[in-house]
Amino acid sequence: DDGFWRDNVEKMDRNNMEVLRCLVRLLNQSSDPVVLSVACNDLAMFIKYHPRGRYIAQSLGVKTRLMQLMTSESADVRRHALNCIQVLMITHWDMVQKVN
């Protein structure tokens, strides 16, 4: 839910971004399609709504893993990984939202 992420995204800064680091660990270590899909979705929402989301995600090195996940056997994982890459590439979400 967009409202949830708008209201709570900056709470992910707590404890040296422990929650975000956990998401990245899940992306790197899990093979469960549901876990991977949810982690990709949550990472995309973080990138979209956190003021420094793109920079932080890139500094954690998620792009390579997301590119690997785009070749997953699971259609859901591929879709969520692609969406996350798209969000990572867009620099001005405020402009995209105004157009829609």
C-alpha positions in Angstrom: 0.0 0.0 0.0 1.5 3.3 -1.1 0.2 5.1 2.0 1.9 2.7 4.3 5.3 3.2 2.5 4.9 7.0 2.5 4.2 7.1 6.2 6.8 4.5 7.3 9.7 4.4 4.8 12.0 6.6 6.9 11.6 4.2 9.8 13.8 1.8 7.8 16.7 4.1 8.6 16.7 2.8 12.2 19.5 0.5 13.5 21.8 1.1 10.6 19.1 0.1 8.1 18.7 -3.3 9.6 15.4 -4.0 7.9 16.7 -3.0 4.5 19.8 -5.0 4.9 17.6 -8.0 5.8 15.7 -7.5 2.5 18.9 -7.5 0.6 20.1 -10.7 2.4 16.8 -12.3 1.5 17.3 -11.4 -2.2 20.8 -12.8 -2.1 20.2 -16.0 -0.1 16.6 -17.2 -0.7 15.4 -19.4 -3.5 11.7 -19.3 -2.4 9.8 -17.5 -5.2 7.3 -15.9 -2.7 10.2 -14.5 -0.5 12.0 -13.2 -3.6 8.8 -11.6 -5.0 8.0 -9.9 -1.7 11.6 -8.7 -1.2 11.7 -7.2 -4.7 8.4 -5.5 -4.1 9.4 -4.1 -0.7 12.8 -2.9 -2.1 11.0 -1.2 -5.0 8.7 0.6 -2.6 11.7 1.7 -0.4 13.5 3.1 -3.4 10.4 4.9 -4.6 9.5 6.5 -1.3 12.7 7.1 0.6 14.4 10.4 -0.2 17.7 8.6 -0.8 16.3 5.3 -1.8 18.0 4.9 -5.1 21.4 5.9 -3.7 21.1 3.6 -0.7 19.9 0.6 -2.8 22.7 1.1 -5.3 25.3 1.3 -2.5 24.1 -2.1 -1.2 24.7 -3.6 -4.7 21.2 -4.8 -5.4 21.2 -4.2 -9.2 23.2 -7.2 -10.1 21.0 -9.6 -8.1 17.9 -8.0 -9.5 19.2 -8.6 -13.0 19.8 -12.2 -12.2 16.3 -12.6 -10.8 14.8 -11.3 -14.1 15.8 -14.7 -15.5 14.1 -16.7 -12.7 11.9 -19.6 -13.6 9.1 -17.9 -11.6 7.0 -15.4 -13.6 6.2 -13.6 -10.4 9.8 -13.2 -9.4 10.7 -12.0 -12.9 7.9 -9.4 -12.8 8.8 -8.1 -9.4 12.5 -8.0 -10.2 11.8 -6.1 -13.5 9.6 -3.6 -11.6 12.2 -3.1 -9.0 14.9 -2.4 -11.7 12.5 0.1 -13.4 12.0 1.9 -10.1 15.8 1.9 -9.5 16.3 3.5 -12.9 13.7 6.3 -12.6 15.2 9.4 -11.0 12.2 11.7 -10.5 9.2 9.8 -9.2 7.4 13.1 -8.4 7.4 13.9 -12.2 6.1 10.4 -13.1 3.3 10.7 -10.6 2.2 14.2 -11.9 1.9 12.8 -15.5 -0.3 10.0 -14.3 
